C-alpha cells in the first residue's frame, strides 16, 4: 500500500517549525521617503545674489524604513530608521550618520501608549511644530527667523527615551529624557522635553517645553551633548550656552477650507563657566498664518513672524526680525506636487557675533530655515523657489 504524502512525520515536522519560528505573528517593513528639489533665487548670500538648486523645501529629501510587528493583545513592536540626503549630489545630509534624522525602536499599545528609545525628535517639535509655519508654509521659508525656536526639524536628540500617552478625547501628553551618558557626571549634556496637545474637530492646540544641556567638554555646544540644533546669524554669539531652553504654544482653527494659526515661543540661552557671553539671551517670537484650499489640487498660504531679542551683553539696541512667508502648491496627484515659495525678512538692531561678548554686530536676516549658513550682508533678504516634490 502506498503511503500518503501527508503522513505523521510531515505533521510532526510542521508542528516543530511552528514552535521554533514566530511566523504566526503579523509583521511588516515599509520603505518610504520623499524627493524634493527647487530652483532657488536669493538676493543676498553673504553679499552676493545666487541662483542654485536647493533640496528639501516642502518635504525633507529622505528615505527610511518603518517596521511593525503585532505581538498580540493590542501591543506592537515598532522601529523607524530615517536618513536625509541631497538629490543634487547624492550625498548623505550628515556625514558619518547613516540615519541622521531618526533611529529608534519601541513598543506601542492602544490603551497604554508608546515608548521608544534612540535618536528622535522631541515632543516639543512633534506636538507644536505641526501647528506652525514650519509645517503649513514649509521650514525652508516658513520657519520662524533662523528657526531660532527649533520648530522645524533641526533639533534631534541622541540617547533619548520618549513616552507618549494614548489620546483621551483629543488630549494627549508626551515626555522625553535623553541620557548624557558621561561617566562620573551622567547629567552632563542631558535633554528634557514635555508637551501637551488637544485635537478636537476644527481646533488644534499645543504647548511644550524643551531644555538642552551642554556637555561643555570643549568650547561651543559640545558634540558630546545629546542635543543638536540649528545655528544661524541670530544665535551665533550664544551657542556656547551651558543650556538652551525653549517654551512654545500654538493653535490652529479650521473654517471650511480655511485654516488660521497663531503661535508664541520663548528661547533662552543660559551662560555658564565656558560660555563666551555673560548675560542670558532671550528671543521671543510671535507668529500668525493662514492657509486656504481653493480646490483639492490647489492651495495657498501666508504667514508673518516677528522675533525680538533681549537687551543683554552690552547691547542697547536689541535685534528685531520681521518675516513674511508665502506658499502656493498645485498637487498633480496624492504623491506629486509643484510648488512656489517666497520669503522676505528684515533685520534691525544689534546682536553678538561669533566671538561672543564684546563682538557686537548689526543683526542680519536669515529667511526661515533656508539660509542659516548664508545670511544677508544687508538688513534684508529675499528667497524665491519653484520646485517639485514626490513622496513614496
VOGU-3710 file (C-alpha; in Angstrom, 3 decimals, decimal comma):
1> xxxxxxxxxx> 0,000/0,000/0,000  1,260/3,424/-0,959  1,982/5,775/1,924  0,263/9,158/1,979  2,462/12,229/1,490  0,700/13,716/4,487  1,815/11,116/6,988  2,584/11,591/10,699  6,176/12,609/10,000  5,134/15,655/7,981
11> xxxxxxxxxx> 2,688/16,813/10,651  5,361/16,458/13,339  7,830/18,475/11,238  5,269/21,216/10,590  4,432/21,416/14,287  8,087/21,735/15,224  8,562/24,511/12,672  5,642/26,469/14,092  7,041/26,178/17,601  10,553/27,192/16,521
21> xxxxxxxxxx> 9,530/30,172/14,382  7,285/33,157/15,258  5,803/33,037/11,771  2,298/33,379/13,208  2,994/36,988/14,245  1,971/39,595/11,678  4,803/41,972/10,828  5,727/44,435/8,105  8,620/46,611/6,982  7,877/49,638/4,805
31> xxxxxxxxxx> 10,268/51,670/2,657  9,171/55,325/2,496  10,581/58,721/1,689  10,493/61,950/-0,300  12,484/63,703/-3,016  12,122/67,481/-3,133  14,131/69,923/-5,252  13,723/73,532/-6,383  15,338/76,253/-8,464  16,115/78,895/-5,846
41> xxxxxxxxxx> 16,917/82,600/-6,037  18,391/84,538/-3,110  19,031/88,251/-3,460  21,894/88,266/-0,948  24,016/85,401/0,411  26,917/86,910/2,353  26,948/89,846/-0,055  26,094/88,267/-3,404  22,922/87,099/-5,155  22,627/83,444/-6,108
51> xxxxxxxxxx> 20,586/81,060/-8,263  21,004/77,401/-7,372  19,227/74,093/-6,761  18,078/73,612/-3,180  16,632/70,343/-1,909  14,211/69,579/0,924  11,974/72,633/0,847  8,371/71,431/1,234  9,429/67,943/2,342  12,896/66,984/3,504
61> xxxxxxxxxx> 14,522/64,691/0,948  14,862/61,402/2,801  14,314/57,672/2,816  13,548/55,376/5,684  12,385/52,015/6,919  9,464/51,594/9,296  8,767/48,254/10,938  5,815/46,987/12,930  5,091/43,575/14,450  1,814/42,567/16,076
71> xxxxxxxxxx> 2,679/40,994/19,438  -0,948/40,356/20,334  -3,238/41,974/22,881  -3,081/45,324/21,109  0,705/45,593/21,530  3,140/46,221/18,669  6,916/46,334/18,379  7,924/49,301/16,196  11,038/50,867/14,709  11,921/53,743/12,371
81> xxxxxxxxxx> 15,243/54,363/10,604  15,388/57,579/8,545  18,190/59,211/6,589  18,319/62,569/4,829  20,131/63,024/1,531  20,810/65,617/-1,166  19,350/64,547/-4,541  21,564/67,111/-6,301  24,788/65,381/-5,240  23,679/62,029/-3,822
91> xxxxxxxxxx> 25,438/62,848/-0,552  24,121/61,979/2,887  22,725/65,006/4,694  25,033/64,461/7,683  28,478/62,992/7,138  29,101/59,911/9,267  25,441/59,409/10,200  23,645/56,800/8,127  20,332/57,532/9,898  20,736/61,179/10,841
101> xxxxxxxxxx> 17,070/62,093/11,098  15,658/59,301/13,253  16,692/55,872/14,532  14,509/54,365/17,244  12,849/51,171/18,479  10,000/50,678/20,926  6,626/49,303/21,937  3,158/50,641/21,191  -0,117/49,704/22,864  -3,544/51,081/22,040
111> xxxxxxxxxx> -4,500/51,635/25,680  -1,087/52,070/27,357  0,639/54,409/24,883  4,001/54,356/23,087  7,559/54,058/24,440  10,575/54,480/22,144  14,371/54,765/22,511  17,086/56,080/20,190  17,766/59,228/18,144  14,469/61,089/17,957
121> xxxxxxxxxx> 12,633/64,352/17,504  11,414/65,987/20,706  7,822/66,092/21,987  8,298/69,883/21,774  8,670/69,653/17,999  6,270/66,765/17,396  3,347/68,474/19,153  3,863/72,200/18,471  5,723/72,100/15,125  2,784/70,781/13,052
131> xxxxxxxxxx> 0,700/73,826/14,058  3,237/76,455/12,928  4,633/77,859/9,688  7,330/75,170/9,609  4,597/72,730/8,618  1,938/74,829/6,870  4,341/77,140/4,986  7,395/74,818/4,901  10,523/75,008/7,032  12,579/76,446/4,171
141> xxxxxxxxxx> 10,880/79,843/4,071  8,075/79,438/6,622  10,085/78,532/9,720  10,441/81,428/12,124  13,573/83,588/11,524  16,648/81,370/11,548  14,478/78,622/13,070  15,532/80,200/16,366  12,796/78,314/18,233  13,566/74,889/16,730
151> xxxxxxxxxx> 10,046/74,279/15,427  11,398/72,942/12,144  13,285/69,620/12,026  16,692/70,987/13,071  16,588/69,653/16,670  17,302/65,927/17,068  18,219/64,161/20,281  20,579/61,214/20,811  20,228/58,611/23,574  16,623/59,592/24,207
161> xxxxxxxxxx> 13,611/57,790/25,657  10,088/59,064/24,898  6,730/58,066/26,351  3,539/59,282/24,653  0,099/58,616/26,078  -2,911/57,464/24,078  -5,371/60,184/23,124  -8,088/60,781/25,741  -10,963/62,552/23,987  -8,434/64,545/21,967
171> xxxxxxxxxx> -5,996/65,223/24,841  -2,501/63,713/24,629  0,792/64,132/26,502  4,397/63,204/25,777  7,658/63,363/27,751  11,309/62,733/26,858  14,592/62,339/28,707  17,965/61,938/26,988  20,814/60,369/28,985  24,048/62,362/28,963
181> xxxxxxxxxx> 25,951/59,117/29,482  29,212/60,738/30,633  30,881/58,625/33,312  31,095/60,417/36,643  28,599/63,092/35,577  25,636/61,440/33,903  23,670/64,689/33,802  26,146/66,484/31,520  24,655/67,014/28,086  21,199/65,712/29,050
191> xxxxxxxxxx> 17,971/66,891/27,388  14,419/67,218/28,718  11,177/67,799/26,854  7,469/67,592/27,639  4,408/68,507/25,593  0,626/68,548/25,722  -1,869/68,848/22,870  -5,609/68,898/22,303  -7,166/67,969/18,962  -10,940/68,233/18,596
201> xxxxxxxxxx> -12,598/68,846/15,241  -11,549/72,247/13,888  -9,467/73,106/16,973  -5,811/72,120/17,479  -3,842/73,382/20,497  -0,372/72,509/21,814  2,124/73,662/24,438  5,638/72,330/25,048  8,939/72,716/26,898  12,482/71,783/25,847
211> xxxxxxxxxx> 15,792/72,115/27,679  19,093/71,090/26,074  22,146/70,983/28,378  25,668/71,479/27,065  28,141/68,717/27,918  30,702/71,584/27,919  33,735/69,355/27,483  35,010/71,732/24,791  34,039/75,214/23,593  30,761/75,852/21,795
221> xxxxxxxxxx> 27,833/73,474/22,190  29,789/70,279/22,672  29,097/67,419/20,248  29,029/65,032/23,231  25,736/66,659/24,216  22,608/64,653/23,450  21,075/67,594/21,572  21,963/69,410/18,377  20,241/72,493/16,988  20,423/74,901/14,086
231> xxxxxxxxxx> 22,951/77,739/14,136  22,442/80,999/12,248  23,344/84,677/12,371  20,635/85,063/15,026  22,260/82,845/17,658  25,912/82,512/16,578  27,105/84,515/19,596  25,255/82,292/22,074  25,950/78,688/21,030  28,426/78,303/23,915
241> xxxxxxxxxx> 25,497/78,425/26,361  25,530/75,937/29,256  21,887/75,240/28,395  19,243/76,304/25,864  15,614/76,447/26,956  12,512/76,591/24,717  8,858/77,186/25,573  6,206/77,328/22,851  2,429/77,385/22,426  0,436/77,207/19,187
251> xxxxxxxxxx> -3,100/76,832/17,941  -4,982/76,236/14,668  -8,626/76,734/13,807  -10,212/75,381/10,616  -13,206/77,048/8,986  -14,155/75,031/5,930  -11,226/75,257/3,506  -9,520/77,994/5,562  -7,053/77,267/8,378  -5,870/80,020/10,710
261> xxxxxxxxxx> -2,965/79,684/13,119  -1,044/81,589/15,786  1,982/80,774/17,926  4,367/82,175/20,534  7,810/80,928/21,547  10,412/81,935/24,113  14,038/80,815/23,771  16,738/81,421/26,391  20,486/80,896/26,070  21,830/80,457/29,621
271> xxxxxxxxxx> 25,519/81,340/30,221  27,958/79,104/32,101  31,608/78,840/33,038  32,734/78,065/29,466  30,345/80,461/27,729  31,762/83,402/25,780  28,865/85,658/26,819  27,821/86,762/30,311  24,079/87,501/30,362  21,110/85,300/29,482
281> xxxxxxxxxx> 19,976/85,997/25,916  16,231/85,806/25,244  14,417/85,568/21,897  10,615/85,954/21,777  8,718/85,125/18,576  5,081/85,885/17,713  3,640/84,450/14,514  0,377/84,081/12,569  -0,589/82,154/9,440  -3,482/81,455/7,072
291> xxxxxxxxxx> -3,878/78,656/4,515  -6,740/78,328/2,024  -7,509/75,332/-0,206  -9,221/76,649/-3,341  -9,634/73,165/-4,829  -8,422/69,689/-3,787  -5,480/70,302/-6,130  -4,564/73,916/-5,332  -3,861/75,716/-2,060  -2,085/78,879/-0,945
301> xxxxxxxxxx> -0,732/80,036/2,394  0,877/83,038/4,013  2,394/83,933/7,358  4,077/86,654/9,383  6,658/86,209/12,169  8,226/88,780/14,492  11,270/87,850/16,594  12,549/90,162/19,313  15,843/89,643/21,174  16,550/90,956/24,678
311> xxxxxxxxxx> 18,887/93,781/25,657  21,876/91,970/27,157  25,656/91,531/26,920  26,252/95,229/26,277  23,645/95,516/23,512  21,453/98,608/23,860  19,567/98,245/20,547  18,483/94,606/20,600  17,914/92,677/17,373  14,490/92,552/15,703
321> xxxxxxxxxx> 13,482/90,292/12,804  10,300/90,594/10,725  9,452/87,926/8,154  6,708/87,381/5,577  6,296/83,915/4,011  4,119/82,748/1,103  3,452/79,322/-0,414  1,485/78,138/-3,476  1,051/74,423/-4,178  -0,526/72,515/-7,055
331> xxxxxxxxxx> -0,982/68,797/-6,381  -0,588/66,738/-9,552  -1,542/63,647/-7,530  -1,556/62,429/-3,930  2,191/61,919/-4,182  3,468/64,617/-6,552  3,255/68,401/-6,112  4,522/71,512/-7,843  5,184/74,465/-5,541  6,376/78,054/-5,333
341> xxxxxxxxxx> 7,756/79,658/-2,162  8,619/83,237/-1,294  10,145/84,595/1,891  11,255/88,097/2,871  12,933/89,087/6,123  14,125/92,422/7,518  16,523/92,680/10,461  17,309/95,669/12,646  19,262/96,362/15,830  22,344/94,512/17,053
351> xxxxxxxxxx> 23,387/91,097/18,336  26,546/89,223/19,300  28,884/87,895/16,620  30,729/84,581/16,695  33,317/85,901/19,183  30,707/86,454/21,886  30,890/89,241/24,459  32,294/92,462/23,017  31,695/91,357/19,438  28,582/93,462/18,878
361> xxxxxxxxxx> 27,436/93,401/15,238  24,452/94,529/13,211  21,687/91,937/13,063  21,455/90,227/9,669  18,481/88,286/8,281  18,304/84,556/7,530  14,962/83,660/5,927  13,246/80,751/7,653  15,494/77,718/7,880  16,856/78,077/4,330
371> xxxxxxxxxx> 19,772/80,482/4,834  21,194/79,634/8,270  24,731/79,424/6,903  24,259/82,152/4,265  22,676/85,241/5,861  22,378/88,526/4,005  25,125/91,137/4,337  22,437/93,833/4,449  19,341/94,272/6,601  17,030/92,479/4,133
381> xxxxxxxxxx> 16,897/89,110/2,413  14,512/87,642/-0,175  14,251/83,963/-1,157  12,114/82,602/-4,025  11,735/78,956/-5,072  9,969/76,907/-7,758  10,117/73,165/-7,265  8,663/69,672/-7,357  8,174/67,164/-4,547  7,493/63,432/-4,850
391> xx> 6,509/61,157/-1,959  6,999/57,408/-1,947
//
